Amino acid sequence: MSRDLFTYQNNELYFADAKLSDIPAIKNYQEPVLVYQKSLISERITWVKSWTKLKQLHFAMKSNYHPEILKLFKDAGCGLDVVSLGEIKHGLECGFKPSDFIFSGVAKTIPEIEFAIDNQIFQINVESPAELRRISDIASKKNKKVSVGLRVNPLIETPTHPYISTALKDSKFGIDLEAVPECLDIIKKNPLVEFKCLSFHIGSQILDPLVFKESVEKMKTYFLDLKKQFSTLTRFDVGGGLGIDYKSHDLIADFDRWNNLKAAYDESLKNFDADILSELGRFIVARSAVFICQVQYIKNKNMLVLDLGMNNNMRPSLYQAHHHFYNLKKNSSNQVNYSLVGPICESSDVFHRSFPLFETKEMDLLVMADCGAYVRSMASNYNLKNIAQEIFI
Ligand SMILES: Cc1ncc(COP(=O)(O)O)c(C=O)c1O
């Protein structure tokens, strides 16, 4: 059984159950526009929240920080995983409470740590002994308690792009296992620093549940050892990282992918007593948006020059990410291999060197799939191009 996110009916493209060409911003197309279906996110929040072992989902805000999207997570009772003071303040403005935040990131500044401690956020995920020393000093100066998680690097080979792998040797992320004892000494010396959590995040866009299983099993043993010394240690943060298949849009396969991960976790965490936290981002929001764009020119016979570029979706130029394209209207049954390039003055502003589309003319509208994660949140107005408008259906 399959459930395709994109279908053609009478040669018109439907995104879930929405006929895209009926949307006013598309009917009267002016410039690239990002179109969201919130129900696709709510459905996945329900999938994740139905995992009985999960204590809390802290959505990785870096993947998408639109207030309407954050509201879905807030209304479902989720927390947030944030990586800057900017993200904390934005989350607070969107109605989240300090007790909702896990604060990750390798370069937390003094003002950021002060804000986190003053507001007594849920947990700071520490990424180095030097950062922990700074946190401990600030807590002492303020005479305020701080809850910390140690984000360790479990050293797991992850089958993903090296730019989104975070558990390699010499990674800038997480604390090397050899450096953990130094952190434990700092914690033991300061009763204001409460060691609450063992955290790990091995990378993003990982499809194989066995990789997550391997990291959980490694860290579980480590957690149980640490727990003998620290009774405060009750939380086990498994990070995010589950990916989607950008080359297929079968929603049943996504559901199966989630269930397979859940089963792998459940098997590894049998009889394991800890509050399990998750920091998923991409898997929940990636499918929820499409970019609509227009072919401005056709060059060299089969090069489609689009008005949408790397400033609005930098994933392909940053790490060769694949985004599928569809014709908004199917005007021919002939398929042609096109290259798809953006308008930005960079040679890397290329989405595809060869991608099959139905025969396409200048000014035709195209639809780029799976733009809900790490697309708008990474956008810039480089070349003083507009950051695209976002609309919800
Ligand atoms: C610490 C941390 N947690 C969670 C995430 C979310 O990852 P993903 O969107 O792949 O689930 C990231 C992203 O890289 C991260 O760095």
Ligand as a Chemical Component Dictionary entry (heavy atoms), coordinates in Angstrom:
data_LIG
# 
_chem_comp.id                   LIG 
_chem_comp.type                 NON-POLYMER 
_chem_comp.pdbx_formal_charge   0 
_chem_comp.three_letter_code    LIG 
# 
loop_
_chem_comp_atom.comp_id 
_chem_comp_atom.atom_id 
_chem_comp_atom.alt_atom_id 
_chem_comp_atom.type_symbol 
_chem_comp_atom.charge 
_chem_comp_atom.model_Cartn_x 
_chem_comp_atom.model_Cartn_y 
_chem_comp_atom.model_Cartn_z 
_chem_comp_atom.pdbx_ordinal 
LIG C1 C1 C 0 21.661 18.980 18.699 1  
LIG C2 C2 C 0 20.678 18.749 17.618 2  
LIG N1 N1 N 0 19.496 18.194 17.932 3  
LIG C3 C3 C 0 18.556 17.974 16.988 4  
LIG C4 C4 C 0 18.777 18.303 15.672 5  
LIG C5 C5 C 0 17.685 18.021 14.680 6  
LIG O1 O1 O 0 18.065 17.127 13.712 7  
LIG P1 P1 P 0 17.007 16.613 12.633 8  
LIG O2 O2 O 0 16.361 17.823 12.063 9  
LIG O3 O3 O 0 17.809 15.876 11.650 10 
LIG O4 O4 O 0 16.029 15.746 13.362 11 
LIG C6 C6 C 0 19.987 18.860 15.297 12 
LIG C7 C7 C 0 20.255 19.173 13.889 13 
LIG O5 O5 O 0 21.268 18.971 13.323 14 
LIG C8 C8 C 0 20.977 19.098 16.293 15 
LIG O6 O6 O 0 22.156 19.631 15.989 16 
# 
loop_
_chem_comp_bond.comp_id 
_chem_comp_bond.atom_id_1 
_chem_comp_bond.atom_id_2 
_chem_comp_bond.value_order 
_chem_comp_bond.pdbx_ordinal 
LIG C1 C2 SING 1  
LIG C2 N1 SING 2  
LIG C2 C8 DOUB 3  
LIG N1 C3 DOUB 4  
LIG C3 C4 SING 5  
LIG C4 C5 SING 6  
LIG C4 C6 DOUB 7  
LIG C5 O1 SING 8  
LIG O1 P1 SING 9  
LIG P1 O2 DOUB 10 
LIG P1 O3 SING 11 
LIG P1 O4 SING 12 
LIG C6 C7 SING 13 
LIG C6 C8 SING 14 
LIG C7 O5 DOUB 15 
LIG C8 O6 SING 16 
# 
